[in-house]
Amino acid sequence: MTRRRGPVQDRWLQIGRRSGLLVHFFGRDGKGKCSYDKFSAFLTKLQRAVLLLEFYSHAVDADDTISPQVWSKSRSRGCSAAWPLTWQSG
C-alpha cells in the first residue's frame, strides 16, 4: 500500500530541498532512503554536541569539571516551582 502525499508533505519537500539535513539523509534529489544506522549515528553525534554545549555553558573549572553546586543549579534551571500547582487532573 502506497501513501499519497498531500499538500503539507509536498510543501515540506519543497522547503526541505534546500535543507542540509534533507540532502544529508536523502541525497540531493530527495529521493534516497535514510537507514537506521545513518539516522542513529546522526542523533548520537547531535546529542553529544548538545551535552558538550550544556556542560561548557556552566562554570567549568580548569580541569574540565564542575562543582556539585554548579551541577545542582544546572539541574534546577529548567524547573518551575509552580508546575505542581498548575497541573490539573483530567
C-alpha positions as CSV (number, residue, x, y, z in Angstrom):
1,M,0.0,0.0,0.0
2,T,1.4,3.3,-1.0
3,R,0.6,6.5,0.8
4,R,-0.4,9.5,-1.2
5,R,1.3,12.8,-0.4
6,G,-0.9,15.7,0.5
7,P,-0.2,19.5,0.1
8,V,1.6,19.6,3.5
9,Q,4.1,16.9,2.6
10,D,4.6,18.5,-0.9
11,R,5.3,21.8,0.7
12,W,7.7,20.2,3.2
13,L,9.6,18.6,0.4
14,Q,9.8,21.9,-1.5
15,I,11.2,23.7,1.6
16,G,13.3,20.7,2.5
17,R,15.1,20.6,-0.9
18,R,17.2,23.5,0.4
19,S,17.8,21.8,3.8
20,G,21.2,20.4,4.5
21,L,19.6,17.7,6.6
22,L,17.3,16.6,3.8
23,V,20.3,16.3,1.5
24,H,22.3,14.5,4.2
25,F,19.7,11.9,4.8
26,F,18.1,11.6,1.3
27,G,20.5,12.9,-1.3
28,R,20.3,16.0,-3.5
29,D,17.2,14.9,-5.3
30,G,15.4,14.0,-2.0
31,K,14.6,10.5,-3.3
32,G,17.1,8.5,-1.4
33,K,16.5,6.5,1.7
34,C,17.8,7.0,5.2
35,S,19.0,3.9,7.0
36,Y,18.5,3.4,10.7
37,D,22.3,3.3,11.2
38,K,22.8,6.7,9.5
39,F,19.9,8.3,11.4
40,S,21.1,6.7,14.7
41,A,24.7,8.0,14.1
42,F,23.4,11.5,13.4
43,L,21.3,11.6,16.6
44,T,24.2,10.2,18.7
45,K,26.5,13.0,17.4
46,L,23.8,15.6,17.9
47,Q,23.1,14.5,21.4
48,R,26.8,14.6,22.3
49,A,27.2,18.1,20.8
50,V,24.2,19.3,22.8
51,L,25.6,17.7,26.0
52,L,29.0,19.3,25.5
53,L,27.4,22.7,24.9
54,E,25.3,22.4,28.0
55,F,28.3,21.2,30.1
56,Y,30.6,24.0,29.0
57,S,27.9,26.7,29.4
58,H,28.4,26.3,33.1
59,A,31.3,27.5,35.2
60,V,33.8,24.8,34.2
61,D,37.0,24.6,36.3
62,A,40.5,24.5,34.8
63,D,40.4,20.7,34.9
64,D,37.2,20.5,32.9
65,T,35.0,19.7,35.9
66,I,32.0,21.4,37.5
67,S,31.3,21.6,41.2
68,P,28.3,19.9,42.9
69,Q,26.7,23.4,43.4
70,V,27.0,24.3,39.7
71,W,25.6,20.9,38.8
72,S,22.6,21.2,41.1
73,K,21.9,24.7,39.7
74,S,22.1,23.4,36.2
75,R,19.5,20.6,37.0
76,S,17.1,23.1,38.6
77,R,17.4,25.8,36.0
78,G,14.6,24.5,33.8
79,C,12.3,23.6,36.7
80,S,9.4,25.7,37.8
81,A,8.2,25.7,41.4
82,A,4.6,26.4,40.1
83,W,4.2,23.3,37.9
84,P,2.6,21.1,40.6
85,L,0.2,23.9,41.5
86,T,-0.9,24.4,37.9
87,W,-1.4,20.8,37.0
88,Q,-5.0,19.6,36.8
89,S,-6.2,16.1,36.5
90,G,-8.5,15.1,33.7
